[in-house]
Structure formats: structure tokens, C-alpha cells
Amino acid sequence: MSEPMTPDSTPAAAGRVYPITPPPEDDARFTAGLVLDVADVLTQHGYPRPVSGLDWVELKMALFRFLYGMGGAA
């Protein structure tokens, strides 16, 4: 198994940065604009853009779980 890579293609440190702990009660950075930006990046990489309300809810929840650790690998 290869070492995790950072955006600049160097091996990542052993510790994890995400999920953010403890999760903030109210994080002003987690906005609809953030979810739209993530959707834009996915679309730029060839994935279909979310169109239904359920697609947007699922994308928002997946991002929330990644950032704040509500599920997934721990």
C-alpha cells in the first residue's frame, strides 16, 4: 500500500487532519457556497452535476461527514 499523498505530491504526515475534532457547534465555513464549489470541482473532473434536491442533500451530508466525522472510517 502506498503512502498517502498531499496536494503537492509529497508523502502526508502520519496523523489525520480530518475529521475535525471536536466538531464546532456552528461552523461559518460550512455553507451552500462550499457545497456548490465541491459540485463544480466534481463536474470539472467529469462527474455529472447534481440536479435533484436529493443529490444536493446527499452531497452536503457526505461533505459534512468527511469534515466532522459523523460516520465512515475512524
Order of alpha helices (4+ residues) and beta strands (2+ residues): alpha-alpha
